[in-house]
């Protein structure tokens, strides 16, 4: 089950003013919203906070629909040899679904040979519906892929 920090969910900017006021670094992400203010920000289709919130909702909806993200699903970390790539495979409890999870924490794209993950090669990225072809997949800088 994902743990999502509220201020990440709504794309809150850092509160440098709050840090100055309290003298505590933790205040950087402790902004308090009035309910009407938050509603107005999220109602504005052009606000960064709305875009972040809608993006999270979309990711959560995709995640919820995947049996391989069930809390009891097996998970195996895979070493691809790329220092900037976090990679693992999730297998649903039934075990009918496998998802290859790739997170590139680097500033350069990383091409991954999906043979390292075994099993049937994935066909698409669940996040952006991009097709996977040729047994290889390029993960953009700071990118994430859920391949099934």
C-alpha positions as CSV (number, residue, x, y, z in Angstrom):
1,X,0.0,0.0,0.0
2,X,1.5,3.3,-1.0
3,X,2.3,5.9,1.7
4,X,1.8,9.3,0.2
5,X,2.7,12.4,2.1
6,X,-0.1,15.0,1.8
7,X,2.1,17.8,0.6
8,X,3.4,15.5,-2.2
9,X,-0.1,14.6,-3.2
10,X,-1.1,18.3,-3.7
11,X,2.3,19.6,-5.0
12,X,2.9,22.0,-2.1
13,X,5.9,24.3,-2.6
14,X,8.5,24.4,0.1
15,X,7.8,26.9,2.9
16,X,11.0,28.8,3.3
17,X,9.1,31.5,5.2
18,X,7.8,28.9,7.6
19,X,11.4,27.7,8.3
20,X,12.4,31.3,9.0
21,X,9.5,31.8,11.3
22,X,10.1,28.6,13.4
23,X,13.8,28.1,13.0
24,X,13.1,24.4,12.3
25,X,14.0,22.8,8.9
26,X,11.0,20.4,9.2
27,X,8.7,23.4,8.7
28,X,9.8,23.4,5.0
29,X,6.9,21.0,4.3
30,X,4.4,21.8,7.0
31,X,2.3,24.4,5.3
32,X,-1.3,24.7,6.6
33,X,-4.1,25.2,4.2
34,X,-7.5,26.6,4.8
35,X,-10.0,24.2,3.2
36,X,-11.5,26.9,0.9
37,X,-8.0,27.9,-0.2
38,X,-7.0,24.3,-1.0
39,X,-10.3,23.8,-2.9
40,X,-9.7,26.9,-5.0
41,X,-6.1,25.9,-5.8
42,X,-7.2,22.4,-6.9
43,X,-10.1,23.8,-8.9
44,X,-7.7,25.8,-11.1
45,X,-7.0,23.6,-14.0
46,X,-3.8,25.4,-14.8
47,X,-2.3,25.3,-11.3
48,X,0.7,23.1,-10.7
49,X,-1.0,21.7,-7.6
50,X,-4.0,20.5,-9.7
51,X,-1.7,18.9,-12.2
52,X,0.2,17.0,-9.5
53,X,-3.0,16.0,-7.7
54,X,-4.6,14.7,-11.0
55,X,-1.3,12.9,-11.8
56,X,-1.3,11.1,-8.5
57,X,-5.0,10.2,-8.9
58,X,-4.3,8.7,-12.3
59,X,-1.2,6.7,-11.0
60,X,-3.2,5.4,-8.0
61,X,-6.1,4.3,-10.2
62,X,-3.7,2.3,-12.5
63,X,-1.9,0.9,-9.4
64,X,-5.1,-0.2,-7.7
65,X,-6.2,-2.1,-10.9
66,X,-3.0,-4.3,-10.9
67,X,-3.0,-7.6,-9.0
68,X,0.8,-7.5,-9.0
69,X,0.7,-4.5,-6.7
70,X,-1.3,-6.4,-4.1
71,X,0.3,-6.2,-0.7
72,X,0.8,-10.0,-0.7
73,X,2.5,-10.0,-4.1
74,X,6.0,-11.3,-4.4
75,X,8.8,-8.9,-5.1
76,X,12.3,-9.6,-6.4
77,X,14.9,-6.9,-6.8
78,X,16.9,-7.2,-10.1
79,X,20.4,-5.9,-10.5
80,X,20.6,-4.5,-14.1
81,X,24.1,-3.1,-13.6
82,X,22.9,0.4,-14.0
83,X,23.8,2.5,-10.9
84,X,21.0,5.0,-11.4
85,X,18.3,2.3,-12.0
86,X,16.1,0.9,-9.2
87,X,14.5,-2.2,-10.7
88,X,12.3,-5.1,-9.4
89,X,9.6,-7.5,-10.5
90,X,6.2,-7.8,-8.7
91,X,4.2,-11.0,-9.2
92,X,0.6,-11.2,-8.3
93,X,-0.5,-13.7,-5.7
94,X,-2.4,-15.8,-8.3
95,X,0.6,-15.5,-10.2
96,X,-1.0,-14.4,-13.5
97,X,0.5,-11.0,-13.6
98,X,4.1,-9.7,-13.5
99,X,5.1,-6.1,-13.5
100,X,8.6,-4.9,-14.1
101,X,9.2,-1.7,-12.1
102,X,11.9,0.6,-13.3
103,X,12.9,3.9,-11.7
104,X,15.7,5.9,-13.2
105,X,17.1,8.3,-10.5
106,X,19.8,9.6,-12.8
107,X,19.9,12.6,-15.1
108,X,20.7,10.4,-18.2
109,X,18.4,8.0,-20.0
110,X,19.0,4.3,-19.3
111,X,18.3,1.5,-21.8
112,X,17.3,-1.8,-20.1
113,X,17.6,-5.3,-21.5
114,X,14.4,-6.9,-20.2
115,X,15.8,-10.4,-20.6
116,X,17.4,-9.8,-17.1
117,X,13.9,-10.0,-15.6
118,X,13.0,-13.5,-17.0
119,X,9.6,-14.6,-18.0
120,X,7.4,-13.3,-20.7
121,X,8.6,-9.9,-22.0
122,X,6.4,-7.0,-21.0
123,X,4.2,-5.4,-23.8
124,X,3.5,-1.9,-22.5
125,X,4.1,0.7,-19.8
126,X,1.0,0.9,-17.7
127,X,1.8,4.5,-16.7
128,X,1.8,6.1,-20.2
129,X,0.6,3.1,-22.3
130,X,3.8,3.2,-24.3
131,X,4.5,-0.1,-26.2
132,X,7.5,-2.2,-25.3
133,X,9.3,-3.6,-28.3
134,X,12.4,-5.7,-29.0
135,X,13.0,-6.7,-25.4
136,X,14.6,-3.4,-24.5
137,X,13.2,-0.3,-22.8
138,X,14.6,3.2,-22.4
139,X,13.8,4.9,-19.1
140,X,13.9,8.6,-19.3
141,X,16.0,10.6,-16.7
142,X,14.1,10.7,-13.4
143,X,11.5,8.4,-15.1
144,X,9.3,5.6,-13.9
145,X,7.9,2.6,-15.8
146,X,5.5,-0.1,-14.8
147,X,5.9,-2.7,-17.5
148,X,3.4,-5.5,-17.9
